[in-house]
Amino acid sequence: MINSKATKAYWDATYERTTIASALNPRDRRLKNHSALLLHKLLERNLSDLRGGDLLEIGCGASCLLPYFARELGLNVVGIDYSERGASKAREILAKEQVVGEVFCADVFAPPPNCIGRFDVVVSFGVVEHFPQTASCISAFAKFLKPGGRILTSVPNMSGLVGRLQRFLDPTVYKKHVPLDAVSLRDAHERAGFAVASSDYFQSCNFFVVNINEVPRRWPEWYWKSGMLQFLHYVTGMVWITESIIGPLKPGPFMSSYVVCIADLRLPT
């Protein structure tokens, strides 16, 4: 396994405090679902042509997206995560949503043999940025794809304001990330053998990405940082209200919360 900045123990602890969520619902128009609606549009635009195909979500711990992919995009879904707690919660969500899918607890760098070359599309949300060798990590993901298969990689924009706030509020969490911008994420995919369709910033503003999970709950540090986080959530809500009135604001390298790369595996020549 390629060394990760975020250990299995870190993810086990993260999933231990993660609640069982409902599947992403594109018909929920409430403000709190604004980010999910933007994600739905992105996924529908880039994956709807693969309806009926096989999808693998890498890092699927407690995933509310596996049922969404099956229900809304008509994909056969499989997930893989190396945290048993995360994989268990992903299975619970599939069962709760009454969606058929497989979830493996396994290391993607030593995957189950029946997963190699099996999938039409591989997706990951907040995985590759934890590995210093980004291109090597993406090359490992490519092994799951059929020839010409597609990859969609989303990472938090730790090279922008989100990253600066994360480093200020909880440097322990920040240090578990490799800051990637749109150019470096594109470059990593190209070095891993992909033809990149797009590598760009996603969402104009979403400070819910920032967390203080590793800050000790003691006075006064945790309390003032928690207060600042609440203020950032308020700012995010104001931006979302604005977008619900005038439409999505243009994402950019400083303010955007995510970077997303979409690419197809090059066919052998």
PyMOL commands that set and color helices and strands:
alter all, ss='L'
color gray80, all
select helices_A, chain A and resi 8-16+31-50+66-73+84-96+113-115+128-130+134-142+161-169+171-174+182-191+207-209+221-246
alter helices_A, ss='H'
color red, helices_A
select strands_A, chain A and resi 54-58+76-81+101-105+119-125+145-156+194-202+258-265
alter strands_A, ss='S'
color yellow, strands_A
deselect
rebuild
show_as cartoon
